[in-house]
Amino acid sequence: MIRTTRSQVTFSGPLMLPELDAPLPPGTYDVDTDEEVIEGNERTVYLRIATVIYVRGVGSTRTVTINPSVLAAALQRDAGHRG
């Protein structure tokens, strides 16, 4: 069984991730994290199997698989530029 968690991230400056061809403009982006549910005798464990960001363009949306720790670092850098 797989569970998907949707969240949103907001950047005040351009977003550049290694998985992207070019920087994305500032804005809010949807991010999905898929986790596989592994049920054990004493507890249930969730193993992350994919994190994707949705990149919306004119008339289309594409999904890009990203590294969640790199996304978290980009969010921290962006927050540092605001304050």
Secondary structure in CASP SS format (residue, H / E / C, confidence):
PFRMAT SS
TARGET T0000
AUTHOR 0000-0000-0000
METHOD secondary structure of the structure
MODEL  1
M C 1.00
I E 1.00
R E 1.00
T E 1.00
T E 1.00
R E 1.00
S E 1.00
Q E 1.00
V E 1.00
T E 1.00
F E 1.00
S C 1.00
G C 1.00
P C 1.00
L E 1.00
M C 1.00
L C 1.00
P C 1.00
E C 1.00
L C 1.00
D C 1.00
A C 1.00
P C 1.00
L E 1.00
P C 1.00
P C 1.00
G E 1.00
T E 1.00
Y E 1.00
D E 1.00
V E 1.00
D E 1.00
T E 1.00
D E 1.00
E E 1.00
E E 1.00
V E 1.00
I E 1.00
E E 1.00
G C 1.00
N C 1.00
E C 1.00
R C 1.00
T E 1.00
V E 1.00
Y E 1.00
L E 1.00
R E 1.00
I E 1.00
A E 1.00
T E 1.00
V E 1.00
I E 1.00
Y E 1.00
V E 1.00
R E 1.00
G E 1.00
V C 1.00
G C 1.00
S E 1.00
T E 1.00
R E 1.00
T E 1.00
V E 1.00
T E 1.00
I C 1.00
N C 1.00
P H 1.00
S H 1.00
V H 1.00
L H 1.00
A H 1.00
A H 1.00
A H 1.00
L H 1.00
Q H 1.00
R H 1.00
D H 1.00
A H 1.00
G H 1.00
H H 1.00
R H 1.00
G C 1.00
END
